[in-house]
Amino acid sequence: MRGEWLVRAFVSRSGEISDPKVRQGYGVLEGWVSILINIVVFVVKLVPGIVIGSVALVADAFHSLSDVVTSVVVIVGFWLSARPSDPKHPFGHGRAESVASLVIAALLFLTAWEFGQASVERLLRPRAIAAPWWLIAVLVVSIVLKEWLSQFALALGKAINSTALIGDFWHHRSDVFATAIVILALLASNVGLWWVDGLGGLAVSGIIAWAAWRLVPASIDPLIGDAPSPQLIAEVSGVAMSVPGVDSVHDVIVHRYGSLVVPSLHVEVSSRLGIEDGHEVAEEVEARLNRRYSSKAVVHVDPVDRSHPLYADVRTFLEETVVRIPGANGFHDLRIVGSERRPFILFDLSAEGDEAEAVADRVREAVERRYPQAGKVGINLRPRYVY
């Protein structure tokens, strides 16, 4: 990790990233390091930019200064997200981090608009600019600093899975590209291509707007409620399957509030287990998930009678049939109730999109043809938010 020594020095218990206070430590560290470096870079760019009269360089300087503002937003966002729950916010304030990311995106758009206007004005009224070689060298040094800072933000963002820090990475990275364009514009001005300064300013504005646009979906999705990653679903299922007595896991739902993960799921157990034993299995699954995610998991027990005379035959038939029907993704929670001569066949089906009902009908027809003696074939369609 870039700046790992900084993390060790300033973030206590840095490995416990599920702890909101530890996440706050990562965010505050990145914010203050960004503020210090960007103030230096701002001064280094602004003074020469004013002296030589380069709108592209002045625009780039204020782009660096805007990084200071976004870093303050990052610090405030992490401070808010680490606050404990209260009666109005029982799940805590973890999503404040995503709000901070959205504010960063808005500030980037504003910066892009303002300097886009200044760049158009310079294109309409170009002026001669002479950029000494020492200034080019200083700008190259600023690129090196900003690239290190962008990688530092990215490493911390990946370490704690933070959209705010990854958003700050894009802000710093856009500054690297912007400064490179400014250098090209200044070199062009040295050979008489004065109009390149205004064009460079427009390019800088475009890069800032592009960085903001990339940040918007990553900021909004957690607020709306984005889908959990396949890795998280597999991890939750794996924790549940590690409990003795759990035969299968399905209907996994995950709510996220920043670092707080609140999973709910169904576990299949043998119907031969008594109520108390089944309850103990659910309690152990909840305890392991709560230890893993510092949350309050909810587990529902589905008792399955695999001893029914038709169970193995029906399961094999479904395994062979469902995969051949377009749009059907799988089934689970198979239950067979009643006698072999008049069974009720019940199961949950995972099917895609708007065609789910039609897919369920095709699966039902196939089961009824295979088992005409069935008194009922009940199919429960799984909604999109269930995994």
ABEGO torsion letter per residue (X at the ends): XBGAAAAAAABBGAABAABAAAAAAAAAAAAAAAAAAAAAAAAAAAAAAAAAGBAAAAAAAAAAAAAAAAAAAAAAAAAAAABBBBAABAAEAAAAAAAAAAAAAAAAAAAAAAAAAAAAAAAABBBBBBBBAAAAAAAAAAAAAAAAAAAAAAAAAAAAGBAAAAAAAAAAAAAAAAAAAAAAAAAAAAAGBAAAAAAAAAAAAAAAAAAAAAAAAAAAAAAAGBBBBAAAAAAAAAAAAABBGBABBBGBBBBBBEABBBBBBBBBBBAABBAAAAAAAAAAAAAAAAAAAGBBBBBBBBBBBAABAAAAAAAAAAAAAAAABBGBAEBBGBBBBEBAABBBBBBBBBBBEAAAAAAAAAAAAAAAAABAABABBBBBBBBAABX
